[in-house]
Amino acid sequence: MRTPTAHLGFGLLGLLHVSIARQVRLSALKDTTQDRIEASSWCDRGCYEAEALQTYRSFDAAAPKVEVVLANDRCDGGLTFIEPDGWQAYGSGLAVFDGRGDLVWTPTRWAETRDARVQSFDNALYMTFWVRDGDSDVGHYIMLDETYTVVKEIRPGGGIYGDVQSLLITDDGTAIITIDLQTKRRSRTGASTRHDHGSVFQEIDLESGALIFEWHASDHPTDSSEARHLARTQALPNGNTLRYGSESSGFVELSPEGQRLCEMRIGRTRHTAQRGRSSRVYRVSKFPWVGHPHTKPSIAVRPEGDGDEHEASLYVSWNGATEVRAWVLQSGPTADSTAFINHLTVERQGFETRIAVPVNSERHLRVLALDKDWRFLGHSDSVPRRG
């Protein structure tokens, strides 16, 4: 095991100093921002319906309903990654939204996720987040490329078993992870066990998975309360600050001068309403992200009016596709026809777009996706017009 380089010394111990320095810069925003967030929490208990999940016709998963309270062109242009508290009520817990509050992507493969970020590795951007290891109490991190394919799984090295709490990818192609260790100790009488928790930093080479460096917090006692507090803020590339409160469903983006520019809220679900509490955000962050999923657009046909097959609507969505600007409705005589014809082109409207099916369409329908330059991105499978 090699000695940590100078950059790692900064990466592990220096992170605490950087965090404290950043806290000083943010302290001017703390009082007014926290007041704004907590003052709005009264609305969480009465202003939203008990069921605040958004469902779709062409997509099986659900996502939190997001209300855009305030919008401003000065806000960061990245996507908003929302992780509600009480993930069981929201599916996997992670949902990505655009500035209009429309869903962009939510994972359907993992039952529980947290700590989503977009990080750079080998001159490319990857989405990283924590996933639970089956039914255990621990988990590990995964890296997804722009197609949402898992390219790496990051686990502790050196035989350590514990829950990975955070992941930071360095410019040197290594991953710095923090691990929450749990050890069991019996009491003197042997009648009970006690769980001791300890934190460990590790630096791991992402290509080989080799352990480079390890640091135990138990050997360097410190008060980490400031670091935990800072988890509720994010310094954005444009100089703004994203901030949220642990007792509120709202989050705001502030200018460097402390002006509130943008604000969103999530509504509470029946899961939280039955417990007499409002929805709360576990974590909110913003990152630039471009997704090109290897899946196809999803479509569903539903009858309209009195159910006459000549009055139907087609609903289309594409989970994770960030570049779609328009949809082209086509029809053909058979499902595998090579003679599909174009009927109409409609602008994408949020996560799911409704298209009225023309009465002169053929028996089978499909949809093409186009980007802002009208370039072809992909097409759906075909479905019967009757739905």
C-alpha positions in Angstrom: 0.0 0.0 0.0 1.6 3.2 -1.1 1.8 6.4 1.0 -0.9 8.9 0.1 0.1 11.7 -2.2 -0.1 15.3 -1.3 -3.4 15.7 -3.1 -4.9 12.9 -1.0 -3.8 14.6 2.2 -5.9 17.5 1.0 -8.7 15.2 -0.1 -9.2 13.6 3.2 -8.2 16.0 6.0 -8.3 19.1 3.9 -11.9 18.5 3.0 -12.8 19.5 6.6 -10.9 22.8 6.3 -12.6 23.6 3.0 -16.0 22.8 4.4 -15.4 25.1 7.4 -14.2 27.9 5.0 -17.2 27.4 2.9 -19.5 27.5 5.9 -18.0 31.0 6.7 -18.9 32.1 3.2 -22.4 30.7 3.6 -23.0 32.0 7.1 -24.4 35.3 5.8 -27.1 33.3 4.0 -27.9 31.0 6.8 -30.3 33.0 9.0 -32.5 34.5 6.2 -32.6 31.3 4.2 -33.4 29.0 7.0 -36.2 31.4 8.1 -37.6 31.2 4.6 -37.5 27.5 4.4 -39.0 26.8 7.9 -41.5 29.6 7.5 -43.0 27.9 4.5 -43.2 24.5 6.3 -46.7 25.3 7.5 -47.9 24.9 4.0 -46.6 21.4 3.9 -49.3 20.3 6.4 -52.3 21.8 4.6 -51.6 23.1 1.1 -51.0 19.8 -0.6 -53.3 16.9 -1.2 -52.6 13.7 0.8 -51.5 11.8 -2.3 -48.8 13.8 -4.2 -47.4 11.1 -6.5 -47.3 11.8 -10.2 -48.3 8.7 -12.2 -48.1 8.2 -16.0 -49.9 6.1 -18.6 -46.8 5.2 -20.6 -44.5 4.6 -17.7 -45.0 2.2 -14.8 -43.1 4.1 -12.1 -44.3 7.1 -10.1 -42.5 10.2 -9.0 -43.1 13.0 -6.5 -45.2 15.9 -7.7 -43.0 19.0 -7.7 -44.4 22.5 -7.5 -42.3 25.3 -8.9 -42.9 28.2 -6.5 -40.4 30.6 -7.9 -38.4 30.6 -11.2 -35.6 32.9 -12.5 -33.3 32.8 -15.5 -30.4 33.4 -13.2 -30.8 30.0 -11.7 -28.3 27.2 -12.5 -29.2 25.3 -15.6 -28.5 21.9 -14.3 -31.1 19.2 -13.5 -32.4 18.9 -9.9 -31.8 15.6 -8.1 -34.4 15.1 -5.4 -34.2 12.4 -2.7 -37.3 12.6 -0.5 -37.2 11.5 3.1 -39.1 8.3 3.5 -38.1 6.7 0.2 -40.7 3.9 0.5 -43.4 6.3 -0.4 -41.7 7.5 -3.6 -40.3 4.3 -5.1 -36.5 4.2 -5.2 -36.2 7.6 -3.5 -34.3 9.4 -6.3 -36.0 11.5 -9.0 -34.4 13.9 -11.4 -36.3 17.0 -12.6 -35.8 19.9 -15.0 -36.4 23.5 -14.1 -40.1 23.3 -14.9 -40.6 20.6 -12.4 -41.0 17.9 -15.0 -39.6 14.4 -14.3 -36.5 13.6 -16.4 -35.4 10.2 -14.9 -36.0 8.0 -12.0 -34.4 4.6 -11.5 -36.6 1.5 -11.9 -33.9 -1.2 -11.3 -33.0 -0.5 -7.6 -35.3 -0.5 -4.6 -33.4 2.1 -2.6 -30.9 4.8 -3.6 -29.4 7.9 -2.1 -26.6 10.4 -2.4 -26.9 10.9 -6.2 -24.2 13.1 -7.9 -22.7 13.7 -11.3 -18.9 13.3 -11.3 -16.1 13.4 -13.8 -13.9 10.4 -14.6 -11.6 9.9 -17.6 -13.0 13.0 -19.3 -16.6 11.8 -19.1 -19.5 12.5 -16.8 -21.0 9.7 -14.7 -24.0 9.6 -12.4 -23.0 8.0 -9.0 -25.3 7.0 -6.2 -25.6 4.5 -3.3 -27.7 1.3 -3.6 -28.6 -1.2 -0.9 -27.0 -4.6 -1.0 -30.1 -6.8 -1.1 -31.8 -7.0 2.3 -28.7 -6.2 4.2 -28.0 -3.0 6.3 -25.2 -1.9 4.0 -24.7 -0.8 0.5 -22.2 0.3 -2.2 -21.9 2.9 -4.9 -22.4 2.5 -8.6 -21.4 4.6 -11.7 -23.8 5.0 -14.6 -22.8 6.4 -18.0 -25.0 8.5 -20.2 -27.0 5.4 -21.3 -27.7 4.6 -17.6 -25.6 1.4 -17.9 -23.6 0.4 -14.8 -20.0 0.8 -15.6 -18.4 0.3 -12.1 -19.4 -0.7 -8.6 -17.4 0.8 -5.8 -17.0 -1.2 -2.6 -14.7 -1.0 0.4 -11.2 -2.5 0.0 -8.9 -4.3 2.4 -11.5 -6.7 3.7 -13.5 -4.0 5.4 -17.3 -4.6 5.7 -19.5 -1.6 6.2 -21.9 0.8 4.7 -20.4 3.2 2.2 -21.6 6.6 3.1 -20.1 8.9 0.5 -18.1 8.8 -2.7 -15.8 11.5 -4.2 -14.0 10.8 -7.5 -10.7 12.6 -7.8 -8.9 14.1 -10.8 -6.4 11.2 -10.5 -8.9 8.5 -11.3 -9.4 7.4 -7.7 -12.4 7.2 -5.5 -12.4 8.5 -1.9 -15.1 6.8 0.1 -16.3 7.0 3.7 -17.4 3.8 5.4 -19.6 3.4 8.4 -18.3 0.5 10.4 -20.5 -1.5 12.8 -18.9 -3.8 15.3 -20.7 -5.9 17.9 -19.5 -6.1 21.5 -21.0 -8.2 24.3 -21.6 -6.7 27.7 -19.7 -8.1 30.7 -22.6 -10.3 31.6 -22.9 -11.5 28.0 -26.6 -10.8 28.0 -26.6 -8.2 25.3 -24.7 -6.7 22.4 -23.6 -3.2 21.7 -23.0 -1.7 18.3 -20.0 0.6 18.0 -19.8 2.8 15.0 -16.7 4.1 13.4 -15.8 6.0 10.2 -13.1 5.0 7.7 -11.8 6.9 4.7 -10.4 4.9 1.8 -8.8 5.9 -1.5 -9.4 3.2 -4.2 -8.1 3.1 -7.7 -11.1 3.0 -10.0 -9.5 1.0 -12.8 -8.1 -1.8 -10.7 -10.1 -1.6 -7.5 -6.9 -1.6 -5.5 -6.8 0.0 -2.0 -4.4 2.9 -2.0 -4.9 4.5 1.4 -6.9 4.1 4.5 -7.6 6.5 7.4 -9.6 5.7 10.5 -11.5 8.5 12.2 -11.2 6.7 15.6 -7.5 7.5 15.4 -8.2 11.2 14.9 -11.2 12.2 17.0 -13.0 15.3 15.8 -16.4 16.9 15.9 -18.0 16.3 12.5 -21.2 18.2 13.2 -20.2 21.0 10.8 -19.7 18.5 8.0 -23.2 17.1 8.6 -24.7 20.5 8.6 -23.1 21.3 5.3 -24.9 18.4 3.6 -27.8 20.8 3.3 -26.1 23.2 1.0 -24.4 23.0 -2.4 -22.2 25.7 -4.0 -23.3 25.8 -7.7 -20.9 26.5 -10.7 -22.6 29.8 -11.4 -21.9 31.2 -7.9 -25.4 30.5 -6.6 -26.1 28.3 -3.6 -28.7 25.6 -3.3 -30.1 25.2 0.2 -32.8 23.0 1.8 -34.0 22.4 5.3 -34.3 19.0 7.0 -37.8 19.8 8.3 -39.2 21.2 5.1 -40.3 19.9 1.7 -39.0 23.0 0.0 -35.6 24.0 -1.3 -34.3 27.3 -2.7 -31.5 28.6 -4.9 -29.9 31.8 -3.7 -27.8 34.4 -5.5 -24.3 35.2 -4.1 -26.1 38.2 -2.4 -28.6 36.0 -0.7 -31.6 36.8 -3.0 -34.0 33.9 -3.4 -34.1 33.1 -7.2 -35.8 29.7 -7.5 -37.9 27.5 -5.2 -39.5 24.1 -5.5 -41.5 21.9 -3.1 -42.6 18.3 -3.1 -46.1 17.4 -1.8 -46.6 14.8 0.9 -47.8 11.3 0.1 -50.4 9.1 1.9 -47.4 7.4 3.6 -46.3 10.6 5.3 -49.8 12.0 5.8 -50.9 9.0 7.8 -48.0 9.7 10.1 -49.1 13.2 10.6 -46.0 14.8 9.1 -45.1 16.7 6.0 -42.9 15.4 3.3 -39.2 16.3 3.8 -36.3 16.2 1.4 -33.4 14.0 2.5 -31.1 15.6 -0.1 -31.3 18.0 -3.0 -28.6 18.8 -5.5 -28.1 20.2 -9.1 -25.8 18.9 -11.8 -25.4 19.1 -15.5 -26.5 15.8 -17.1 -27.2 14.6 -20.6 -28.9 11.2 -20.9 -29.1 8.9 -24.0 -30.8 5.8 -22.6 -30.3 2.5 -24.5 -34.0 1.8 -24.0 -36.8 2.8 -26.4 -39.5 5.4 -25.9 -42.5 3.9 -24.1 -46.0 4.4 -25.5 -49.6 3.6 -24.5 -52.9 4.1 -26.3 -56.0 5.0 -24.4 -59.6 5.4 -25.8 -61.1 8.9 -25.4 -64.7 10.0 -25.3 -67.2 7.1 -25.2 -64.5 4.5 -25.9 -64.9 4.5 -29.7 -61.7 3.2 -31.2 -61.8 6.1 -33.7 -61.2 8.5 -30.7 -57.9 7.6 -29.1 -54.9 9.3 -27.5 -51.3 8.0 -27.5 -49.1 8.8 -24.6 -45.3 8.7 -25.0 -42.4 9.1 -22.6 -38.7 8.1 -22.5 -37.2 7.8 -19.0 -33.8 9.5 -18.9 -33.8 11.0 -22.4 -32.8 14.6 -22.0 -32.4 15.6 -25.6 -36.0 14.9 -27.0 -37.7 18.0 -28.3 -40.4 16.6 -30.5 -42.3 13.4 -31.3 -43.4 12.1 -34.7 -46.5 9.9 -34.7 -46.4 7.1 -37.4 -48.8 4.3 -38.3 -48.5 1.1 -40.4 -50.7 -1.8 -41.4 -48.8 -4.4 -39.3 -46.5 -4.3 -36.2 -43.4 -5.2 -38.2 -44.4 -3.1 -41.2 -41.6 -1.4 -43.2 -44.2 1.1 -44.6 -44.9 3.3 -41.5 -46.1 6.7 -42.6 -45.8 10.0 -40.8 -49.0 11.6 -39.5 -48.0 14.6 -37.3 -45.1 16.1 -35.3 -45.8 17.4 -31.8 -43.6 19.3 -29.3 -42.5 17.3 -26.3 -44.7 18.4 -23.3 -43.0 17.4 -20.0 -42.1 13.9 -19.1 -45.2 12.4 -20.9 -46.8 13.8 -24.0 -50.3 13.2 -25.2 -50.9 12.9 -28.9 -54.4 12.7 -30.4 -54.5 9.8 -32.9 -55.8 10.8 -36.3 -58.9 8.8 -37.5 -57.2 8.0 -40.8 -54.2 6.2 -39.1 -53.4 2.6 -39.8 -53.9 -0.3 -37.3 -50.5 0.0 -35.6 -48.8 3.0 -34.1 -45.3 4.0 -33.1 -43.5 7.2 -32.3 -40.1 8.7 -33.4 -38.0 11.0 -31.1 -36.3 14.0 -32.5 -33.8 16.4 -30.9 -33.8 20.2 -31.2 -32.1 20.0 -34.6 -34.7 17.4 -35.8 -32.2 14.6 -35.7 -33.5 11.1 -35.1 -32.9 9.8 -31.6 -34.9 6.5 -31.5 -38.3 5.0 -32.0 -40.8 3.1 -29.8 -42.1 -0.4 -30.4 -45.4 -0.4 -32.3 -48.7 -0.9 -30.5 -52.2 -1.6 -31.8 -54.3 1.4 -32.3 -57.1 0.0 -30.1 -54.7 0.1 -27.1 
